Amino acid sequence: MKADTHPDYHMIKVQMTDGTVFETRSTWGKEGDTLQLDIDPTAHPAWTGGTGKMLDSGGQVARFNKRFGGLSLSKK
C-alpha cells in the first residue's frame, strides 16, 4: 500500500448546541480542536418532532395562474 494516502485520523471535541461536549475521532481539523455544531439532534426539528411548516401562499394552482395567467390556448 502507498504511504501517505490516508488522511490524519485524530481525536477532536464536538460541542453540541446545548453546550455538551464529547470526544470522537475525525479527519476534521487538528488534534484537540473543537467542532461547534450549529444544528444537531438536540435542536433540529427533524429529530425533535418540531412543528416547522413550509408556507404555501395559495397552493400550486394559484402559483400556476400567477405565472401563466395571461396565456390562452385560443387562436386570435
Secondary structure, 3 states (H helix, E strand, C coil): CCCCCCCCCEEEEEECCCCCEEEEEECCCCCCCEEECCCCCCCCHHHHCCCCCCCCCCHHHHHHHHHHCCCCCCCC
